[in-house]
Each structure stands twice: as C-alpha cells, then as structure tokens.
Amino acid sequence: MADKDLINIRETALAYAEAVRTTQRYFDRVEDLEDPSVLAEYAVLAEREKEALDARLDAIEAAGIEVPSIDSSDPDA
C-alpha cells in the first residue's frame, strides 16, 4: 500500500469520526426535539456524516482493501 493511500485513509477516517462527534455534540446541546430547527440542523449533520463515510470507504477501496461482509463493497466490481 502506498504511503499516499494510507495518509488518505487516515485523513478520511479522521474526518468521518469528527462528523460523528459533531452530531453527538449537537444532541448534547439540544433541549427541545419538537423545535423544527432541530430536525433541519440534524438533516445537515446527517448528510455530512454520510459524505464523510462515503469518502472513507472510497479511500479504503482505492487502497485495495475490501471487506464485503461489513463495508458493502462488491468484490466482483
């Protein structure tokens, strides 16, 4: 595995972890789940998490690492 692949995996994993932590910290501050702005903000945070997850999986696959049973990669693709 090339050093650049490993650096990319580390960076995208860090970005994904930070996106999840951001969502967690957001819900630590939320006091009213019935406030419409809570749902709107959560939608933005959830999209950021999804984008970060996709980037992390793309980096892993680009490095030639596939674990179909847990990461939904297609070994035949």
Beta strands, then each sheet from edge to edge (+ up, - down):
end
